Amino acid sequence: MRVVIVGGGILGSSLYLLLKEKGHDVLVLDSGERKFYPTLIHSTLLKGKDVELAKESLKLYRRWRVPTFGFPSYTLGLKDRSIVNQWSSEGLDVREVEFLGSSAILGVDTDRLVSVTSLRKVVPKVSVKAFVEVMGDLAKVRTDSREIVPDLVFLTAGAWNPYSTNVKLPSRSYYCWAYAVTTPSEVFDRVFVYDYELGFYSRPLFGLGMRTAIVGDGEYVVSDPFGKPSHSDRPLRNVEKRLGKVRPFFKGDGFCEGTKDLRPAIGRLADNAYWVGGLDGYGAEIGPALAEMALNFALKGEIDKEYSAERLTSLKDFEWNKEPHEL
Ligand SMILES: Cc1cc2nc3c(=O)[nH]c(=O)nc-3n(C[C@H](O)[C@H](O)[C@H](O)COP(=O)(O)OP(=O)(O)OC[C@H]3O[C@@H](n4cnc5c(N)ncnc54)[C@H](O)[C@@H]3O)c2cc1C
């Protein structure tokens, strides 16, 4: 089968590898809109079925030999205690401990950094901007120089999805950011901290025990993904309350795609075309497994309703509060 994937990010790369394993002829088109793929957080400490998707994604990373770097995580100020029971029942090693003078949930072997660059590196891509045009039951892929009608098309352009097809998608793009900071202690370059009380997360920068970390607070600005929206730099005051004095020296930023309910979605655009997206700030955590689900939907018609875009038709509008996972 001839398959075209528009967008070679986490989803597009995962779909490519899955399709190649099945022997299909796959072409990945990537416009290079997204420039920067640092190591990203992969945590199995999610909610509901996302835990299964995170576990499955980890299996896929291992199958594809994508490097991952594990560190313990400390979750502070978690109000919903039932989630800890879910983690335990899923076989995740979580324990009640003291951390930085507060009670915390220690996650042992639950959190890691994933080298997304390594995932993308093995995927051959044609550098071109593409558009998925749906006419009736069929979709074609248009670039400046050619038009293709493949057997199967996947639109996986992340934050650029709503601008890469003539079908109105139930998703929006938003801008978010995190800071690389110096920290008073080397411990923060060797642990993850998810602080639900003060509203921030912290992750290792190098993972070598330097006095550095990356911190973010889940703030976002709804914006198209083509410029740099202005935003007030939220003070790092809350981070400092827990970690001590931090000094930002770099801001990493970018765009994500969110659906109306801030949950990922797989949608059918035409007989031969599917959209997969809405991964928000946790695409490295569940992206590969979502790609697997999208492939099963396209090839066998099987889908878990929770991840189907059809659920979004009954939702009126975007009512976002905090970016998911990033608190
Ligand atoms: C600052 C920041 C920090 C983050 N931290 C984490 C983290 O720690 N853990 C985590 O799990 N997630 C994190 N995320 C979220 C994660 O990056 C996304 O969820 C994930 O990348 C989405 O995957 P995707 O495949 O849908 O889209 P992307 O990975 O964004 O890929 C989309 C691709 O499509 C290409 N493209 C766009 N338009 C077109 C077009 N018209 N034609 C062809 N190609 C096109 C782009 O160049 C890009 O390569 C972070 C995001 C940001 C911005």
The ligand as an SDF file (V2000), in Angstrom:
LIG
                    3D

 53 58  0  0  0  0  0  0  0  0999 V2000
    8.3400   23.6640   24.9170 C   0  0  0  0  0  0  0  0  0  0  0  0
    7.7080   22.2980   24.7920 C   0  0  0  0  0  0  0  0  0  0  0  0
    8.0460   21.3000   25.6970 C   0  0  0  0  0  0  0  0  0  0  0  0
    7.4600   20.0310   25.5920 C   0  0  0  0  0  0  0  0  0  0  0  0
    7.8110   19.0560   26.4690 N   0  0  0  0  0  0  0  0  0  0  0  0
    7.2770   17.8130   26.3470 C   0  0  0  0  0  0  0  0  0  0  0  0
    7.7050   16.7510   27.1940 C   0  0  0  0  0  0  0  0  0  0  0  0
    8.6020   16.9200   28.0300 O   0  0  0  0  0  0  0  0  0  0  0  0
    7.0980   15.5340   27.0590 N   0  0  0  0  0  0  0  0  0  0  0  0
    6.1410   15.3110   26.1030 C   0  0  0  0  0  0  0  0  0  0  0  0
    5.6360   14.2020   26.0440 O   0  0  0  0  0  0  0  0  0  0  0  0
    5.7510   16.2890   25.2600 N   0  0  0  0  0  0  0  0  0  0  0  0
    6.2910   17.5290   25.3720 C   0  0  0  0  0  0  0  0  0  0  0  0
    5.9010   18.5110   24.5150 N   0  0  0  0  0  0  0  0  0  0  0  0
    4.8110   18.2350   23.5820 C   0  0  0  0  0  0  0  0  0  0  0  0
    5.2800   17.4350   22.3600 C   0  0  0  0  0  0  0  0  0  0  0  0
    6.3410   18.1270   21.7440 O   0  0  0  0  0  0  0  0  0  0  0  0
    4.0920   17.2720   21.4070 C   0  0  0  0  0  0  0  0  0  0  0  0
    3.0160   16.6690   22.0960 O   0  0  0  0  0  0  0  0  0  0  0  0
    4.4610   16.3790   20.2200 C   0  0  0  0  0  0  0  0  0  0  0  0
    5.6190   16.8540   19.5790 O   0  0  0  0  0  0  0  0  0  0  0  0
    3.3040   16.3160   19.2530 C   0  0  0  0  0  0  0  0  0  0  0  0
    3.6290   15.3590   18.2850 O   0  0  0  0  0  0  0  0  0  0  0  0
    3.0580   15.4540   16.8010 P   0  0  0  0  0  0  0  0  0  0  0  0
    3.7010   14.3490   16.0430 O   0  0  0  0  0  0  0  0  0  0  0  0
    1.5780   15.5530   16.8570 O   0  0  0  0  0  0  0  0  0  0  0  0
    3.5730   16.8690   16.2720 O   0  0  0  0  0  0  0  0  0  0  0  0
    5.0470   17.4030   16.1400 P   0  0  0  0  0  0  0  0  0  0  0  0
    5.9850   16.5320   16.8930 O   0  0  0  0  0  0  0  0  0  0  0  0
    5.0010   18.8600   16.4440 O   0  0  0  0  0  0  0  0  0  0  0  0
    5.3560   17.2110   14.6010 O   0  0  0  0  0  0  0  0  0  0  0  0
    4.6680   17.8810   13.5830 C   0  0  0  0  0  0  0  0  0  0  0  0
    5.5850   17.9120   12.3690 C   0  0  0  0  0  0  0  0  0  0  0  0
    4.8340   18.3420   11.2460 O   0  0  0  0  0  0  0  0  0  0  0  0
    5.6410   19.2170   10.4590 C   0  0  0  0  0  0  0  0  0  0  0  0
    4.7170   20.0420    9.6570 N   0  0  0  0  0  0  0  0  0  0  0  0
    3.9730   21.0870   10.0710 C   0  0  0  0  0  0  0  0  0  0  0  0
    3.2080   21.5500    9.0550 N   0  0  0  0  0  0  0  0  0  0  0  0
    3.4750   20.7690    7.9840 C   0  0  0  0  0  0  0  0  0  0  0  0
    2.9920   20.7320    6.6530 C   0  0  0  0  0  0  0  0  0  0  0  0
    2.0420   21.5720    6.2130 N   0  0  0  0  0  0  0  0  0  0  0  0
    3.5140   19.8150    5.7900 N   0  0  0  0  0  0  0  0  0  0  0  0
    4.4670   18.9420    6.2200 C   0  0  0  0  0  0  0  0  0  0  0  0
    4.9410   18.9270    7.4800 N   0  0  0  0  0  0  0  0  0  0  0  0
    4.4430   19.8060    8.3570 C   0  0  0  0  0  0  0  0  0  0  0  0
    6.4620   19.9710   11.4910 C   0  0  0  0  0  0  0  0  0  0  0  0
    7.6560   20.4880   10.9110 O   0  0  0  0  0  0  0  0  0  0  0  0
    6.7520   18.8800   12.5190 C   0  0  0  0  0  0  0  0  0  0  0  0
    7.9760   18.2130   12.2610 O   0  0  0  0  0  0  0  0  0  0  0  0
    6.4910   19.7790   24.5850 C   0  0  0  0  0  0  0  0  0  0  0  0
    6.1580   20.7890   23.6690 C   0  0  0  0  0  0  0  0  0  0  0  0
    6.7590   22.0260   23.7640 C   0  0  0  0  0  0  0  0  0  0  0  0
    6.3860   23.0700   22.7590 C   0  0  0  0  0  0  0  0  0  0  0  0
  1  2  1  0
  2  3  1  0
  2 52  2  0
  3  4  2  0
  4  5  1  0
  4 50  1  0
  5  6  2  0
  6  7  1  0
  6 13  1  0
  7  8  2  0
  7  9  1  0
  9 10  1  0
 10 11  2  0
 10 12  1  0
 12 13  2  0
 13 14  1  0
 14 15  1  0
 14 50  1  0
 15 16  1  0
 16 17  1  0
 16 18  1  0
 18 19  1  0
 18 20  1  0
 20 21  1  0
 20 22  1  0
 22 23  1  0
 23 24  1  0
 24 25  2  0
 24 26  1  0
 24 27  1  0
 27 28  1  0
 28 29  2  0
 28 30  1  0
 28 31  1  0
 31 32  1  0
 32 33  1  0
 33 34  1  0
 33 48  1  0
 34 35  1  0
 35 36  1  0
 35 46  1  0
 36 37  1  0
 36 45  1  0
 37 38  2  0
 38 39  1  0
 39 40  1  0
 39 45  2  0
 40 41  1  0
 40 42  2  0
 42 43  1  0
 43 44  2  0
 44 45  1  0
 46 47  1  0
 46 48  1  0
 48 49  1  0
 50 51  2  0
 51 52  1  0
 52 53  1  0
M  END
$$$$
